Amino acid sequence: MSKKKITRNILLLLVGVSIFVFLIAFKLDIASFVSTISGKISWGFYVFISLLIILQLILRSLRFNLLFNRVFEDKISLKDSFLLTGASFFVALATPGKLGDTTRGLFFRKKGIEITAITLVEYSFDAFVIVGIALWGSAFIYRQHLSKILLAPALLVVGLGSLFFLLKYSKIENLVKKFSWYEKIRGKIKLLVSHIKTGIKSRFVLSIGFIFSCLFISIYFLIFYLVLCRLGANISITDVLFCAGVGMLIGTLTFIPMGMGTRDASTYGLLCLIGIEPEIAISSVVIMRSLTIPLILVCSLCYLLAINRFADKE
C-alpha cells in the first residue's frame, strides 16, 4: 500500500473517530452510562458477546476454507484459513469499506490469485446481504414507501447481473485493455477472472457463501438485540435489523474504516427515531463499538502469526 493511500486511510479514520467522539461528548452522560452498565451488563454477559463476535471470525474462516477447497484442488488447511482471515480482517479494520479483507492473497502469495478470487466472491455475498437486510428492515418499518425502497434492490440485482455477464462473456477485458498497465498484468487478471467465474458457477459456492454471510451477519444483529434488551429497551428484532442494518450500510458507504462514527451516529439516530430512549440508544452503540477491542486483539495475533508462517512458504 502506497504512502498516499495510507495517509488517506488515516485521515478517513480520524474523521470517523472525530464523529464518534463528538457523539459521545454531546450524547453520552458518563455517570449515567457507568451506572447503567454496572447494573445491567455483567462481565459474564460481556465476555459472552465478545466470544460471539470472535465466532464471526471463525465462521468467516470456515466459509473461506470450504469455498477455496471446493474450487481448487490445491487445498488449504483450516488453520491457515483462520490465520489468513484474521490477518486480513486486522488490515480491514484500518481500510475503507472493508477492502482490507482482500489482502489475504498478499500474505500467502504462492496462492495469491486463487485466494483473492475466493475473497472477492465472499465480498460480493457480504455486500449483497448487508444491503438486503438494510432494505428489508427499512421496507418493513416504512411500508408506505415500499415502492421506492424496492427500487434500490432492483438496481442492485441489475448491477450484479451486469457484472456476472461481463465476467461470463469476458467483456470486462474490453474495458481495461486500453490502459498501458494492463498488458503487464494481463495474465494475472485473466487468471483471476477465470477463478471468479469458476466460483460463481458452482452451486455449492453460491449456496454456502450466501448461507454463511447470513449466519455471521445475523450474529451481529443478535448481539445488538441482546444488548438492547439487557439495557431495558422494548424493541423487536425487526427494529434492530432496520436500525443496525441501515447503520452498517451507511458506515460502509462512507468508506470510513470500520464505519467509525458514521455507523454509530446513524444507528443511534435511528434507534431514537423508533422510540428508544436516547440513554439506552447511545449506551448500546458504545457497547457494540467496544466489541472491536477483543476482535482487534485476536486479529492482531493472527496478523503476526501469518507474517511468520507464510513468509516461510514463499
Phi and psi in degrees as a GROMACS rama.xvg file:
@    title "Ramachandran Plot"
@    xaxis  label "Phi"
@    yaxis  label "Psi"
@TYPE xy
-70.6539  161.245  SER-2
-62.7504  -34.9019  LYS-3
-62.4033  -44.0553  LYS-4
-68.151  -39.8423  LYS-5
-61.5596  -44.7119  ILE-6
-61.4405  -42.3968  THR-7
-63.0768  -43.2594  ARG-8
-64.0122  -39.4837  ASN-9
-64.4433  -41.3453  ILE-10
-65.082  -42.0837  LEU-11
-61.8438  -42.2754  LEU-12
-64.1937  -39.3177  LEU-13
-64.5544  -37.633  LEU-14
-61.8027  -45.4877  VAL-15
-62.7886  -43.449  GLY-16
-61.7394  -39.7635  VAL-17
-61.9773  -42.3193  SER-18
-63.8065  -42.4918  ILE-19
-64.9003  -44.2943  PHE-20
-62.9564  -41.4037  VAL-21
-60.6602  -43.0067  PHE-22
-61.7246  -45.6327  LEU-23
-65.3342  -44.6334  ILE-24
-62.973  -36.346  ALA-25
-102.709  -14.2922  PHE-26
-118.713  -14.6284  LYS-27
-106.961  123.003  LEU-28
-90.6776  106.354  ASP-29
-56.3006  -46.9078  ILE-30
-61.3948  -45.0346  ALA-31
-66.5309  -38.0258  SER-32
-62.9132  -47.3633  PHE-33
-61.7702  -41.618  VAL-34
-64.1705  -42.1536  SER-35
-66.3214  -45.4965  THR-36
-63.5475  -46.0426  ILE-37
-64.869  -27.5572  SER-38
-91.2694  -26.8436  GLY-39
-119.574  -21.9928  LYS-40
-114.182  102.533  ILE-41
-80.4145  162.417  SER-42
-63.7206  -35.5843  TRP-43
-61.8467  -42.0281  GLY-44
-66.1395  -40.771  PHE-45
-65.7642  -40.4064  TYR-46
-62.853  -38.757  VAL-47
-61.5947  -48.6253  PHE-48
-71.4768  -26.5339  ILE-49
-66.5005  -39.73  SER-50
-66.739  -34.7655  LEU-51
-65.203  -37.9479  LEU-52
-63.6207  -42.4264  ILE-53
-68.1846  -30.3773  ILE-54
-59.6892  -34.1582  LEU-55
-55.9749  -44.3981  GLN-56
-63.6443  -40.2929  LEU-57
-64.1283  -42.8101  ILE-58
-66.5017  -37.5433  LEU-59
-61.4547  -41.0285  ARG-60
-65.5202  -41.8237  SER-61
-65.1026  -41.3163  LEU-62
-61.6989  -47.7242  ARG-63
-58.6701  -43.314  PHE-64
-61.5674  -44.8718  ASN-65
-64.7447  -44.2346  LEU-66
-69.7098  -44.1141  LEU-67
-61.7446  -48.7233  PHE-68
-69.5606  -19.6734  ASN-69
-77.5891  -38.018  ARG-70
-83.6748  -36.6672  VAL-71
-115.876  144.145  PHE-72
-75.6833  -31.6455  GLU-73
-77.6876  93.5164  ASP-74
-69.4939  161.954  LYS-75
-128.139  139.443  ILE-76
-74.7078  159.743  SER-77
-65.3502  -34.0678  LEU-78
-63.4266  -47.026  LYS-79
-64.3834  -37.091  ASP-80
-61.1659  -41.5127  SER-81
-66.9609  -44.0035  PHE-82
-64.2506  -42.5437  LEU-83
-65.6092  -41.7381  LEU-84
-66.9653  -44.9661  THR-85
-64.6074  -42.0039  GLY-86
-65.2301  -43.9109  ALA-87
-69.2856  -32.912  SER-88
-67.3368  -34.5484  PHE-89
-63.3152  -42.8485  PHE-90
-65.7896  -38.2082  VAL-91
-63.5837  -27.2316  ALA-92
-64.1659  -18.4523  LEU-93
-118.383  17.3198  ALA-94
-125.878  151.344  THR-95
-65.1491  140.876  PRO-96
57.453  26.3919  GLY-97
61.7645  21.6063  LYS-98
-64.5674  -18.531  LEU-99
-63.9597  -18.8358  GLY-100
-58.2679  -28.0155  ASP-101
-79.2745  1.62605  THR-102
-84.815  3.295  THR-103
-52.1281  -43.682  ARG-104
-64.5098  -23.1553  GLY-105
-75.3176  -25.7526  LEU-106
-77.1002  -39.6169  PHE-107
-118.417  76.2829  PHE-108
-68.4192  -20.2909  ARG-109
-61.1131  -32.7179  LYS-110
-120.072  28.7837  LYS-111
-57.1725  -46.0738  GLY-112
-67.5267  -42.8227  ILE-113
-63.4367  -44.4829  GLU-114
-63.4857  -42.9365  ILE-115
-63.659  -38.6549  THR-116
-60.7963  -47.9403  ALA-117
-65.3075  -38.1309  ILE-118
-63.6261  -40.3346  THR-119
-66.145  -36.6897  LEU-120
-63.6504  -44.2397  VAL-121
-61.5269  -42.3603  GLU-122
-59.1547  -39.1252  TYR-123
-66.6014  -37.3871  SER-124
-61.7112  -48.3973  PHE-125
-61.1699  -44.4637  ASP-126
-62.5685  -42.3939  ALA-127
-63.6957  -43.3288  PHE-128
-68.4545  -42.8033  VAL-129
-60.789  -46.9535  ILE-130
-64.2659  -43.0913  VAL-131
-62.2207  -44.5266  GLY-132
-64.6882  -43.7002  ILE-133
-61.4654  -42.9393  ALA-134
-72.7586  -37.2064  LEU-135
-65.5858  -44.5794  TRP-136
-61.9648  -40.865  GLY-137
-65.1736  -41.9786  SER-138
-64.3513  -37.1676  ALA-139
-69.3365  -39.2415  PHE-140
-76.0287  -42.0586  ILE-141
-114.348  70.2784  TYR-142
-64.8111  -27.0438  ARG-143
-67.2847  -18.938  GLN-144
-107.178  23.1622  HIS-145
-58.2361  -41.6866  LEU-146
-62.6957  -37.9843  SER-147
-72.3716  -38.7503  LYS-148
-67.0554  -36.5098  ILE-149
-69.6898  -15.7748  LEU-150
-64.7457  -37.4332  LEU-151
-64.1772  -50.95  ALA-152
-64.2331  -29.6199  PRO-153
-63.4678  -43.2555  ALA-154
-64.9132  -36.9638  LEU-155
-63.7487  -43.6634  LEU-156
-62.3305  -43.4062  VAL-157
-61.1782  -42.9555  VAL-158
-63.654  -45.281  GLY-159
-66.1846  -37.418  LEU-160
-64.2638  -39.5566  GLY-161
-64.8974  -41.4396  SER-162
-63.1724  -42.0817  LEU-163
-60.8093  -42.0529  PHE-164
-62.6844  -44.2513  PHE-165
-62.4859  -41.788  LEU-166
-69.561  -42.4011  LEU-167
-66.5741  -39.1212  LYS-168
-106.976  13.7995  TYR-169
58.8708  23.8271  SER-170
-69.6762  -22.4868  LYS-171
-63.0445  -26.7884  ILE-172
-64.1646  -32.7623  GLU-173
-66.1602  -22.8578  ASN-174
-80.1666  -24.5929  LEU-175
-116.369  -11.7571  VAL-176
-69.2011  -13.9338  LYS-177
-75.4056  -18.8612  LYS-178
-79.2022  140.886  PHE-179
-64.05  -34.1156  SER-180
-73.2146  -14.4449  TRP-181
-63.3493  -40.2724  TYR-182
-60.8934  -30.8322  GLU-183
-69.6256  -30.7968  LYS-184
-120.419  17.977  ILE-185
-56.8321  -45.4634  ARG-186
-61.3302  -42.417  GLY-187
-67.264  -40.8033  LYS-188
-64.3028  -42.5396  ILE-189
-61.6987  -41.9289  LYS-190
-66.2442  -41.5467  LEU-191
-61.3959  -47.379  LEU-192
-62.7797  -38.2428  VAL-193
-62.5486  -42.5972  SER-194
-66.7955  -38.876  HIS-195
-64.1711  -41.3395  ILE-196
-58.5513  -45.6549  LYS-197
-58.6954  -41.1757  THR-198
-65.5575  -49.2656  GLY-199
-75.5871  -12.0069  ILE-200
-86.4676  -11.4343  LYS-201
-87.539  123.695  SER-202
-64.6278  -34.6528  ARG-203
-62.2387  -46.7203  PHE-204
-62.3636  -44.7845  VAL-205
-64.3735  -45.0634  LEU-206
-72.8202  -49.0174  SER-207
-65.4939  -41.2619  ILE-208
-61.2652  -45.0512  GLY-209
-67.5983  -43.4383  PHE-210
-61.1912  -45.9775  ILE-211
-66.4919  -37.3511  PHE-212
-59.9761  -46.0314  SER-213
-61.7154  -38.7523  CYS-214
-65.2151  -56.0604  LEU-215
-79.5037  -19.088  PHE-216
-74.6402  -34.5309  ILE-217
-64.3688  -32.0039  SER-218
-60.1585  -40.6622  ILE-219
-61.1354  -44.4943  TYR-220
-67.8585  -35.3392  PHE-221
-63.2967  -43.8337  LEU-222
-60.7028  -45.0701  ILE-223
-60.3847  -42.6991  PHE-224
-62.741  -44.8076  TYR-225
-63.3419  -40.8026  LEU-226
-63.0556  -46.3697  VAL-227
-62.6269  -41.3193  LEU-228
-64.5453  -41.227  CYS-229
-61.4409  -35.0181  ARG-230
-79.5871  -6.44566  LEU-231
98.792  13.9488  GLY-232
-78.5329  139.548  ALA-233
-94.8597  92.3821  ASN-234
-141.116  147.478  ILE-235
-97.1448  163.444  SER-236
-65.6502  -29.7868  ILE-237
-65.4432  -39.3782  THR-238
-62.34  -38.4412  ASP-239
-66.2266  -41.9932  VAL-240
-59.1078  -40.0643  LEU-241
-67.9701  -54.814  PHE-242
-68.3397  -53.4671  CYS-243
-71.602  -34.9514  ALA-244
-66.1221  -47.8607  GLY-245
-65.9045  -38.8586  VAL-246
-61.3827  -41.9353  GLY-247
-64.4018  -41.4266  MET-248
-64.8292  -43.7444  LEU-249
-63.3346  -41.6535  ILE-250
-60.6525  -35.9406  GLY-251
-72.3913  -43.3385  THR-252
-67.3578  -28.0607  LEU-253
-74.8674  -12.6181  THR-254
61.6495  22.2016  PHE-255
-87.5358  131.176  ILE-256
-49.6069  131.702  PRO-257
64.7379  7.70617  MET-258
61.6224  24.5349  GLY-259
-54.6862  127.367  MET-260
83.3023  -56.3709  GLY-261
-67.8001  -42.798  THR-262
-66.1869  -42.1356  ARG-263
-66.3467  -46.4881  ASP-264
-65.7221  -42.4203  ALA-265
-68.455  -40.2461  SER-266
-63.8841  -42.997  THR-267
-59.5626  -47.4864  TYR-268
-61.8527  -40.1703  GLY-269
-69.939  -37.5704  LEU-270
-61.6645  -43.2644  LEU-271
-65.1271  -35.3943  CYS-272
-63.0323  -35.5309  LEU-273
-89.8703  6.48426  ILE-274
104.233  6.03146  GLY-275
-75.2238  138.376  ILE-276
-59.6836  134.708  GLU-277
-52.79  -37.7886  PRO-278
-63.113  -42.7498  GLU-279
-70.1957  -40.7333  ILE-280
-60.8503  -50.1026  ALA-281
-68.5244  -34.4056  ILE-282
-64.8158  -41.6265  SER-283
-64.9915  -40.0309  SER-284
-63.7217  -42.6101  VAL-285
-65.4159  -41.8693  VAL-286
-63.4655  -44.8485  ILE-287
-63.5794  -39.5146  MET-288
-67.4269  -33.9974  ARG-289
-65.5437  -21.1266  SER-290
-69.383  -9.18539  LEU-291
-66.1857  -27.931  THR-292
-63.1201  -54.9388  ILE-293
-61.2292  -31.8162  PRO-294
-67.2372  -40.3906  LEU-295
-63.2635  -40.7158  ILE-296
-61.1051  -45.9976  LEU-297
-68.3799  -44.3798  VAL-298
-69.2226  -33.9315  CYS-299
-66.6275  -36.3006  SER-300
-65.7226  -42.9529  LEU-301
-60.2397  -39.318  CYS-302
-60.769  -47.7564  TYR-303
-65.4379  -42.1076  LEU-304
-67.4785  -37.9765  LEU-305
-65.6242  -40.8091  ALA-306
-59.5001  -44.6212  ILE-307
-72.4935  -41.5045  ASN-308
-69.5177  -47.3872  ARG-309
-85.8518  -13.9019  PHE-310
-66.4073  -31.1912  ALA-311
-75.1182  -13.2966  ASP-312
-99.4972  0.875865  LYS-313
